[in-house]
């Protein structure tokens, strides 16, 4: 929702070997339009280059936990969301979700 978000949803998907391009295509075509409608633009989306491979990480910012929960509940009710879940299920081998909080350091103000 915001690039100066106090709450960040950090989600990591592990994708089947040699299926990254297919996952990115499915995510962009089916998930992203729904995500943008309810979550706004992501802070970023990345693939792993070093360490555990075959991973996609995306980050979404929220002003507070209530907004995080509200936006996800609305997204989950969208009639287009199940198409993404169905199309991506065979591509994802693991998923991890973290909610992280911004640290307001005086030196960064």
N, C-alpha and C positions, 0 to 999 in steps of 0.2 A: 504494500500500500504506500509506503513512504521510504525514501532513501535515508532518512534520519530516524529509523524505527527503533524504539526501545525494546521491542520484542521481534526476534527473527526466527522464523520457521526454517530450519536447516534440514533438508530431506536428502537422503542418499539412497539411490537405487543401484543394486548390482544387477547387471544385464548379462544374459547368456552370452557365452563366447561367440564372437563373430556376428552378433545380432544388434550391435550398437546403432548402426545406420537405420535399421528397421525400427528400433525403439524411438530414436529421435524423430523419424518421420511420423510415426503413430502419435507421439506426444505432441508434436507441432500441429498436426492436422486435427486431432480429436480432443486432446486435453487442453491445449493452450487457449483456444477460443472460450472455453468454459471458465478456465482459471482466470483469464483476463477480465471476464465479466464480473466475477465475485471477489477475486483477490487483488486485482490491479496488476501492474507490471511487476515482474520479479526483480529482486535486487541483482540477480545474476543466475546463470545456468552454466555449469562447467562439467567437463569430463576429466577423469583422472589420467595422469601421464606418468606419475611415479608413485610407488606404493601399491596398494590394492588396485588392480586394473579392472576394466569393464564397469566402471562406476560413473554415474551421472549424479551431480549434486546441484540442487537448486535452492535458492534462498528467497523468502518472501517476508516483507516487513509489515509489522502491525503496531498500532499505537498502544494496544493493551491486550490482555488475554481474552477479554470479552469480545473484542472485535475479531480476534483470531477464531474463536469458537463460532461466532455468528456467521462469518464469511464461509467457513468450511461447511457448516450446516446447510447454508443456502446452496453452495456448490453441489453438495451431495444430493440435493433434491432436484437439481436441474435434469430435465429429461434427456439431455445429450450426454450426461456424465457416464452412464452405464456403457455406452458404445466404446469409450476410451478404456474402461476397466476390462471389457471383454477382449478388445483388440490387443491390449498390452499384457494380459495375464501370463501368457506363455513365454514372454520375453524377460520377465523380472524374476530373478532367483532369490533376491533378498531386498529388504527395505528397512531403513532406519530413519527415525524422525527425532529431531531434537528441537526444543524451544530454548533459545539462548537469549540472555538479557544484555543490553548495552551497559557498559561501564562508563560512567561520566567522569573522566579524568580531568582535573583542573588544567593540566598541561595541553589538553586538546581543545580548550574553549577559546 
